[in-house]
Amino acid sequence: MSDEAREAVGDYRFGFHDPENATIRFDKGLSEQVVRDISALKNEPEWMTDLRVKAYHHFEKREMPSWGNCSELENIDFDNVTYFLRSSDATEKDWDDVPDDIKNTFDRLGIPEAEQKWL
């Protein structure tokens, strides 16, 4: 990141990460097969898989925007991104059962307690 970009970001409070403890983690990179595998893992209906594959092919054909201040986008290496990981196989029904690391992330992001309990 350039000095100018660092200055613009300033004291960005969402720039944190927790240690990864994924139960499922896909290799880096995106392909039609990765899209299909993610959809299958989520038990999505065929129409949703088809929609995601169509969107992936549309994404592949698109050029990066050149208008405005989009020059930083050219530095994105889409083959160096992990597009899916799952940190838990469980879906909690009660906020008290949610793991502490997830609760801490909600707190860091400033999500109100009432909304946390709804999620």
N, C-alpha and C positions, 0 to 999 in steps of 0.2 A: 504494500500500500504506500502510495506517495505521501510525502510530508503534508502536502496540501489536503489530501484526503483524510489523513489523521487529524489535522486541525479542524476540518469540517465535522468530523464525527465527534471530536472532543471526548468528554467523559461519558461514553455510551454505556449505560447501565445494563444492557442486555448482552454484552460481550462476555459471556461466561460459558463454561461447559462443565459437565460432570463426567466422572469416569464412565466409560461405556461398559455396560453389562448386558449385552444383547443376547437373547435366546435364539434369535434368527437374524442373520446379517448377510445381505447379498454382496457379491463382489462389486467393485466400482465399475461404473459405466452403464450406459443405457442402450438397450436393443429391444426389438420386438419381443424376443424371448423373455427378457427381464420383465417387460410389461405384462406378458401373459402369465409368467410365474407369480408375480405379485397379485394379479387378479385371482389366480387359482388359490393362492394361499389365503386370500380373504373370502374365498367361497362366493365370489361374485357371479351373477347370472351371465350367460353368454352375451346378451346385448350390451352389458356394461364392459365386458372384455373387448368386444368389437369396437365400442366407442373409444376406449382407451387406446387401442391399437391405431385407430384412425387418427386420434389426436397426436399420437407419437409420430406417425408418418407426416402429419402436417408440421409438427415441430422440426422434424429433420429437414424439411424443404425450406423453412424460413431462414432468412438472413438476419444477422444481428442488426438491431436498429442503428442508424447512423445519424439520426437527428439529435438535437439537444446535446447534453453532456453524457453521451453513452460510451465514450471511449474506454472506460473501465470495464465494460462488459466484454470487450475483446479478450480480456485476461482470464475469463472463466474457462476452465478446462472441464467440459462436461463428462469426459471420460475418467475424471479423477473425483467423481462424486458418488457417494453411496446413496442410492435412491430408496432403499428400504432397509429398515432394521426394526426389530420388535424387542422391546426391553422386558416384556413379560407375556406369558401365555394366558394370564388371568385377566378377566374384566371384573373390576370391583364394583359392587352395588352400593357400598356404603363408604363415605369419605374417611371414616375411621380405619378402614381396611386398606386404604391406598398407601403404598410404601412412602417412607419419609423423604426419600430423594425426589419423588414426584411432587410431594407437597411443597418441598423447598423450592422447586422450580416454579411452581405456581406463585409462591410468595415473591420470588425474585422478579417475576414478570408483572407483578402488581395486580394479579387477578383477585377481585374481591372475594371474601369468604363465602358469601351467598352464592356467587356464581361457581366457585370451586365445588360446592356441595351439589349443585345442579349438574355439573359436568360429571 
